[in-house]
Structures are given as structure tokens and as C-alpha cells.
Amino acid sequence: MKSNYENIKRLKLSIQSALLGAITENMRNIAVDISENKIMLYFFY
């Protein structure tokens, strides 16, 4: 059985992969943070 940490890592990678086709060229970085029942996306231009 996978640990909660492994599941969070996999979820973050899935979110970032899904965003790859949706970001514009002027975005420098996108970070994902998972906290309890919230998923926060940070966009850096």
C-alpha cells in the first residue's frame, strides 16, 4: 500500500503534467501545493 506522501507526490506530478499544454510561453514556472483538502496552484510570470 502506498503512503500518503507517495500519493501526494503522484498527484502533484499529474497536475503539473496536465498543465503543460495549457500554459503560455510567458509563464516561467507553475508550482502545486496540496494541503488537507485544498490544491493551490502558483503561477510565476
PDB file as gemmi writes it, atoms N, CA and C in Angstrom:
CRYST1    1.000    1.000    1.000  90.00  90.00  90.00 P 1                      
ATOM      1  N   MET A   1       0.843  -1.183   0.000  1.00  0.00           N  
ATOM      2  CA  MET A   1       0.000   0.000   0.000  1.00  0.00           C  
ATOM      3  C   MET A   1       0.888   1.247   0.000  1.00  0.00           C  
ATOM      4  N   LYS A   2       0.538   2.216  -0.816  1.00  0.00           N  
ATOM      5  CA  LYS A   2       1.332   3.430  -0.931  1.00  0.00           C  
ATOM      6  C   LYS A   2       1.057   4.363   0.241  1.00  0.00           C  
ATOM      7  N   SER A   3       2.107   5.070   0.620  1.00  0.00           N  
ATOM      8  CA  SER A   3       1.962   6.032   1.710  1.00  0.00           C  
ATOM      9  C   SER A   3       1.282   7.296   1.205  1.00  0.00           C  
ATOM     10  N   ASN A   4       0.804   8.089   2.134  1.00  0.00           N  
ATOM     11  CA  ASN A   4       0.166   9.362   1.795  1.00  0.00           C  
ATOM     12  C   ASN A   4       1.150  10.274   1.068  1.00  0.00           C  
ATOM     13  N   TYR A   5       2.407  10.253   1.481  1.00  0.00           N  
ATOM     14  CA  TYR A   5       3.442  11.065   0.843  1.00  0.00           C  
ATOM     15  C   TYR A   5       3.597  10.686  -0.629  1.00  0.00           C  
ATOM     16  N   GLU A   6       3.618   9.409  -0.930  1.00  0.00           N  
ATOM     17  CA  GLU A   6       3.751   8.952  -2.316  1.00  0.00           C  
ATOM     18  C   GLU A   6       2.543   9.354  -3.146  1.00  0.00           C  
ATOM     19  N   ASN A   7       1.361   9.270  -2.563  1.00  0.00           N  
ATOM     20  CA  ASN A   7       0.149   9.680  -3.280  1.00  0.00           C  
ATOM     21  C   ASN A   7       0.156  11.175  -3.583  1.00  0.00           C  
ATOM     22  N   ILE A   8       0.616  11.979  -2.647  1.00  0.00           N  
ATOM     23  CA  ILE A   8       0.694  13.426  -2.860  1.00  0.00           C  
ATOM     24  C   ILE A   8       1.708  13.740  -3.956  1.00  0.00           C  
ATOM     25  N   LYS A   9       2.861  13.068  -3.945  1.00  0.00           N  
ATOM     26  CA  LYS A   9       3.856  13.280  -4.995  1.00  0.00           C  
ATOM     27  C   LYS A   9       3.280  12.942  -6.364  1.00  0.00           C  
ATOM     28  N   ARG A  10       2.571  11.841  -6.453  1.00  0.00           N  
ATOM     29  CA  ARG A  10       1.977  11.430  -7.727  1.00  0.00           C  
ATOM     30  C   ARG A  10       0.905  12.424  -8.178  1.00  0.00           C  
ATOM     31  N   LEU A  11       0.098  12.911  -7.249  1.00  0.00           N  
ATOM     32  CA  LEU A  11      -0.938  13.892  -7.581  1.00  0.00           C  
ATOM     33  C   LEU A  11      -0.320  15.192  -8.085  1.00  0.00           C  
ATOM     34  N   LYS A  12       0.747  15.658  -7.430  1.00  0.00           N  
ATOM     35  CA  LYS A  12       1.424  16.875  -7.875  1.00  0.00           C  
ATOM     36  C   LYS A  12       1.962  16.718  -9.291  1.00  0.00           C  
ATOM     37  N   LEU A  13       2.600  15.594  -9.569  1.00  0.00           N  
ATOM     38  CA  LEU A  13       3.131  15.361 -10.909  1.00  0.00           C  
ATOM     39  C   LEU A  13       2.024  15.290 -11.943  1.00  0.00           C  
ATOM     40  N   SER A  14       0.907  14.688 -11.595  1.00  0.00           N  
ATOM     41  CA  SER A  14      -0.228  14.602 -12.519  1.00  0.00           C  
ATOM     42  C   SER A  14      -0.793  15.981 -12.835  1.00  0.00           C  
ATOM     43  N   ILE A  15      -0.908  16.814 -11.821  1.00  0.00           N  
ATOM     44  CA  ILE A  15      -1.426  18.174 -12.023  1.00  0.00           C  
ATOM     45  C   ILE A  15      -0.476  18.968 -12.905  1.00  0.00           C  
ATOM     46  N   GLN A  16       0.815  18.896 -12.612  1.00  0.00           N  
ATOM     47  CA  GLN A  16       1.786  19.640 -13.400  1.00  0.00           C  
ATOM     48  C   GLN A  16       1.823  19.147 -14.841  1.00  0.00           C  
ATOM     49  N   SER A  17       1.728  17.846 -15.044  1.00  0.00           N  
ATOM     50  CA  SER A  17       1.707  17.300 -16.403  1.00  0.00           C  
ATOM     51  C   SER A  17       0.474  17.760 -17.162  1.00  0.00           C  
ATOM     52  N   ALA A  18      -0.659  17.809 -16.496  1.00  0.00           N  
ATOM     53  CA  ALA A  18      -1.897  18.248 -17.147  1.00  0.00           C  
ATOM     54  C   ALA A  18      -1.822  19.714 -17.551  1.00  0.00           C  
ATOM     55  N   LEU A  19      -1.081  20.509 -16.798  1.00  0.00           N  
ATOM     56  CA  LEU A  19      -0.963  21.934 -17.093  1.00  0.00           C  
ATOM     57  C   LEU A  19       0.047  22.240 -18.195  1.00  0.00           C  
ATOM     58  N   LEU A  20       0.890  21.295 -18.545  1.00  0.00           N  
ATOM     59  CA  LEU A  20       1.945  21.571 -19.522  1.00  0.00           C  
ATOM     60  C   LEU A  20       1.398  22.089 -20.847  1.00  0.00           C  
ATOM     61  N   GLY A  21       0.308  21.550 -21.313  1.00  0.00           N  
ATOM     62  CA  GLY A  21      -0.261  22.003 -22.569  1.00  0.00           C  
ATOM     63  C   GLY A  21      -1.105  23.251 -22.439  1.00  0.00           C  
ATOM     64  N   ALA A  22      -1.362  23.692 -21.221  1.00  0.00           N  
ATOM     65  CA  ALA A  22      -2.268  24.816 -21.000  1.00  0.00           C  
ATOM     66  C   ALA A  22      -1.552  26.112 -20.635  1.00  0.00           C  
ATOM     67  N   ILE A  23      -0.253  26.047 -20.407  1.00  0.00           N  
ATOM     68  CA  ILE A  23       0.453  27.263 -20.001  1.00  0.00           C  
ATOM     69  C   ILE A  23       0.906  28.059 -21.220  1.00  0.00           C  
ATOM     70  N   THR A  24       1.086  29.338 -21.032  1.00  0.00           N  
ATOM     71  CA  THR A  24       1.560  30.193 -22.118  1.00  0.00           C  
ATOM     72  C   THR A  24       3.076  30.351 -22.021  1.00  0.00           C  
ATOM     73  N   GLU A  25       3.673  30.862 -23.071  1.00  0.00           N  
ATOM     74  CA  GLU A  25       5.128  30.987 -23.119  1.00  0.00           C  
ATOM     75  C   GLU A  25       5.690  31.969 -22.098  1.00  0.00           C  
ATOM     76  N   ASN A  26       4.899  32.937 -21.662  1.00  0.00           N  
ATOM     77  CA  ASN A  26       5.428  33.929 -20.722  1.00  0.00           C  
ATOM     78  C   ASN A  26       5.399  33.460 -19.271  1.00  0.00           C  
ATOM     79  N   MET A  27       4.877  32.303 -18.989  1.00  0.00           N  
ATOM     80  CA  MET A  27       4.913  31.760 -17.628  1.00  0.00           C  
ATOM     81  C   MET A  27       6.251  31.074 -17.403  1.00  0.00           C  
ATOM     82  N   ARG A  28       6.907  31.433 -16.314  1.00  0.00           N  
ATOM     83  CA  ARG A  28       8.219  30.872 -16.002  1.00  0.00           C  
ATOM     84  C   ARG A  28       8.118  29.553 -15.245  1.00  0.00           C  
ATOM     85  N   ASN A  29       7.131  29.461 -14.363  1.00  0.00           N  
ATOM     86  CA  ASN A  29       7.056  28.287 -13.500  1.00  0.00           C  
ATOM     87  C   ASN A  29       5.647  28.158 -12.941  1.00  0.00           C  
ATOM     88  N   ILE A  30       5.240  26.934 -12.700  1.00  0.00           N  
ATOM     89  CA  ILE A  30       3.975  26.647 -12.022  1.00  0.00           C  
ATOM     90  C   ILE A  30       4.292  25.671 -10.899  1.00  0.00           C  
ATOM     91  N   ALA A  31       3.857  25.999  -9.707  1.00  0.00           N  
ATOM     92  CA  ALA A  31       4.059  25.126  -8.555  1.00  0.00           C  
ATOM     93  C   ALA A  31       2.706  24.700  -8.012  1.00  0.00           C  
ATOM     94  N   VAL A  32       2.670  23.494  -7.466  1.00  0.00           N  
ATOM     95  CA  VAL A  32       1.441  22.940  -6.903  1.00  0.00           C  
ATOM     96  C   VAL A  32       1.694  22.604  -5.440  1.00  0.00           C  
ATOM     97  N   ASP A  33       0.777  23.009  -4.586  1.00  0.00           N  
ATOM     98  CA  ASP A  33       0.871  22.704  -3.164  1.00  0.00           C  
ATOM     99  C   ASP A  33      -0.431  22.046  -2.733  1.00  0.00           C  
ATOM    100  N   ILE A  34      -0.323  20.945  -2.014  1.00  0.00           N  
ATOM    101  CA  ILE A  34      -1.501  20.224  -1.538  1.00  0.00           C  
ATOM    102  C   ILE A  34      -1.510  20.292  -0.018  1.00  0.00           C  
ATOM    103  N   SER A  35      -2.596  20.818   0.540  1.00  0.00           N  
ATOM    104  CA  SER A  35      -2.726  20.977   1.977  1.00  0.00           C  
ATOM    105  C   SER A  35      -4.137  20.596   2.392  1.00  0.00           C  
ATOM    106  N   GLU A  36      -4.234  19.525   3.146  1.00  0.00           N  
ATOM    107  CA  GLU A  36      -5.514  18.988   3.595  1.00  0.00           C  
ATOM    108  C   GLU A  36      -6.444  18.776   2.405  1.00  0.00           C  
ATOM    109  N   ASN A  37      -7.508  19.541   2.296  1.00  0.00           N  
ATOM    110  CA  ASN A  37      -8.475  19.356   1.209  1.00  0.00           C  
ATOM    111  C   ASN A  37      -8.341  20.404   0.119  1.00  0.00           C  
ATOM    112  N   LYS A  38      -7.210  21.121   0.091  1.00  0.00           N  
ATOM    113  CA  LYS A  38      -7.023  22.197  -0.880  1.00  0.00           C  
ATOM    114  C   LYS A  38      -5.852  21.886  -1.800  1.00  0.00           C  
ATOM    115  N   ILE A  39      -5.990  22.274  -3.053  1.00  0.00           N  
ATOM    116  CA  ILE A  39      -4.896  22.228  -4.015  1.00  0.00           C  
ATOM    117  C   ILE A  39      -4.646  23.662  -4.450  1.00  0.00           C  
ATOM    118  N   MET A  40      -3.441  24.157  -4.179  1.00  0.00           N  
ATOM    119  CA  MET A  40      -3.079  25.529  -4.529  1.00  0.00           C  
ATOM    120  C   MET A  40      -2.152  25.497  -5.736  1.00  0.00           C  
ATOM    121  N   LEU A  41      -2.439  26.348  -6.716  1.00  0.00           N  
ATOM    122  CA  LEU A  41      -1.588  26.488  -7.889  1.00  0.00           C  
ATOM    123  C   LEU A  41      -0.943  27.861  -7.848  1.00  0.00           C  
ATOM    124  N   TYR A  42       0.364  27.911  -8.047  1.00  0.00           N  
ATOM    125  CA  TYR A  42       1.106  29.169  -8.069  1.00  0.00           C  
ATOM    126  C   TYR A  42       1.692  29.349  -9.461  1.00  0.00           C  
ATOM    127  N   PHE A  43       1.385  30.474 -10.090  1.00  0.00           N  
ATOM    128  CA  PHE A  43       1.868  30.780 -11.428  1.00  0.00           C  
ATOM    129  C   PHE A  43       2.876  31.917 -11.333  1.00  0.00           C  
ATOM    130  N   PHE A  44       4.050  31.711 -11.892  1.00  0.00           N  
ATOM    131  CA  PHE A  44       5.101  32.725 -11.881  1.00  0.00           C  
ATOM    132  C   PHE A  44       5.345  33.198 -13.304  1.00  0.00           C  
ATOM    133  N   TYR A  45       5.287  34.507 -13.499  1.00  0.00           N  
ATOM    134  CA  TYR A  45       5.485  35.101 -14.828  1.00  0.00           C  
ATOM    135  C   TYR A  45       6.859  35.705 -14.934  1.00  0.00           C  
TER     136      TYR A  45                                                      
END                                                                             
